Amino acid sequence: MAHKILIVDDTAANRLMLRDILAYHGYDVFEAQTGEEGIRLAGEIKPDLVLMDIQMPVMDGETATVKLRQDPATRDLKIIAITSFAMKGDRERLLDAGFDDYLAKPLETRKLPEFVRHHLEGE
């Protein structure tokens, strides 16, 4: 059975790129374009990994992640922040907010499959 990955990003082009790369590598990919939709889908499909954009309108990725961590049904999901924030201290701030790891934009698409595999199959 393929691992399930949920992409939460308000930018269609980002979702498309991530979906195409991950589907090519055999993952079942689900998409949400808002933080609220991401929370709902995470509860329904129980993904093995969530790739969460930080900057989204209405509900940002940090808020959505805090809500996922507060729910016993989703608190143990692996959630990776995807962000254009690359300033000193941003990684630590996001890890403190409840993310398991951090990917800076622009994403290195050739390294993405190995990064995902690392988080799904071994620490």
C-alpha positions as CSV (number, residue, x, y, z in Angstrom):
1,M,0.0,0.0,0.0
2,A,1.4,3.4,-1.0
3,H,2.0,6.1,1.6
4,K,-0.6,8.9,1.6
5,I,0.7,12.5,1.4
6,L,-1.4,15.5,1.9
7,I,-0.3,18.8,0.2
8,V,-1.7,21.9,1.7
9,D,-0.9,25.0,-0.4
10,D,-3.0,27.8,-1.8
11,T,-0.9,28.1,-5.0
12,A,-2.1,25.7,-7.7
13,A,1.2,25.6,-9.4
14,N,3.0,24.5,-6.2
15,R,0.4,21.7,-5.6
16,L,0.7,20.5,-9.2
17,M,4.5,20.3,-9.1
18,L,4.5,18.5,-5.7
19,R,1.7,16.2,-6.8
20,D,3.4,15.2,-10.1
21,I,6.8,14.5,-8.4
22,L,5.3,12.5,-5.5
23,A,2.8,10.6,-7.7
24,Y,5.7,9.7,-10.0
25,H,7.4,8.1,-7.0
26,G,4.4,6.0,-6.2
27,Y,2.7,8.0,-3.4
28,D,-1.0,8.6,-3.1
29,V,-1.3,12.3,-3.1
30,F,-4.2,14.4,-1.8
31,E,-4.5,18.2,-2.0
32,A,-6.0,21.0,-0.1
33,Q,-5.8,24.7,-1.0
34,T,-6.6,26.2,2.5
35,G,-5.6,25.5,6.0
36,E,-9.2,24.6,6.9
37,E,-9.5,22.2,4.1
38,G,-6.2,20.7,5.1
39,I,-7.4,20.1,8.6
40,R,-10.6,18.4,7.4
41,L,-8.8,16.2,4.9
42,A,-6.1,15.2,7.4
43,G,-8.8,14.0,9.7
44,E,-10.5,12.1,7.0
45,I,-7.6,10.4,5.2
46,K,-5.0,10.2,8.0
47,P,-2.1,10.9,5.7
48,D,1.4,9.5,6.5
49,L,2.9,12.9,5.8
50,V,1.6,16.5,5.4
51,L,3.4,19.1,3.4
52,M,2.1,22.4,4.8
53,D,2.6,25.8,3.2
54,I,3.1,28.5,5.8
55,Q,1.7,31.6,4.0
56,M,-1.9,31.0,3.1
57,P,-4.9,33.4,3.3
58,V,-7.6,32.9,6.0
59,M,-5.7,30.3,8.0
60,D,-1.9,30.1,7.7
61,G,0.0,26.8,7.9
62,E,1.2,27.5,11.5
63,T,-2.3,27.9,12.8
64,A,-3.5,24.8,10.9
65,T,-0.6,22.8,12.3
66,V,-1.4,23.9,15.9
67,K,-5.0,22.8,15.4
68,L,-3.9,19.4,14.0
69,R,-1.6,19.0,17.0
70,Q,-4.5,19.8,19.4
71,D,-6.7,17.0,18.0
72,P,-5.9,13.5,19.3
73,A,-6.9,12.0,15.9
74,T,-4.2,14.1,14.1
75,R,-1.7,15.1,16.7
76,D,0.9,12.5,15.6
77,L,0.9,13.2,11.9
78,K,4.3,14.1,10.4
79,I,4.0,17.7,9.2
80,I,6.6,19.4,7.1
81,A,6.6,23.2,6.8
82,I,7.1,24.5,3.2
83,T,8.0,28.2,3.2
84,S,9.8,31.0,1.6
85,F,10.9,32.1,5.0
86,A,14.6,31.4,5.1
87,M,15.9,33.8,7.7
88,K,18.0,32.8,10.7
89,G,15.7,31.4,13.4
90,D,12.8,30.6,11.1
91,R,13.5,26.8,11.1
92,E,13.7,26.8,14.9
93,R,10.5,28.9,15.2
94,L,8.6,26.4,12.9
95,L,9.9,23.4,14.8
96,D,8.8,25.0,18.0
97,A,5.3,25.6,16.5
98,G,4.9,21.8,16.0
99,F,6.4,21.0,12.6
100,D,8.5,17.9,12.2
101,D,10.8,19.6,9.7
102,Y,11.1,22.4,7.2
103,L,11.6,22.8,3.5
104,A,12.6,26.2,2.1
105,K,11.3,27.5,-1.2
106,P,12.2,27.3,-3.9
107,L,12.2,23.5,-3.4
108,E,15.0,21.4,-4.7
109,T,12.8,19.1,-6.7
110,R,15.5,16.5,-7.3
111,K,16.0,16.1,-3.5
112,L,12.3,16.1,-2.6
113,P,11.7,12.3,-3.1
114,E,14.6,11.4,-0.8
115,F,13.6,14.0,1.8
116,V,10.0,12.5,1.8
117,R,11.3,8.9,1.9
118,H,13.5,9.8,4.9
119,H,10.5,11.1,6.9
120,L,8.3,8.2,6.0
121,E,10.7,5.3,6.3
122,G,13.2,6.2,8.9
123,E,14.6,8.9,11.1
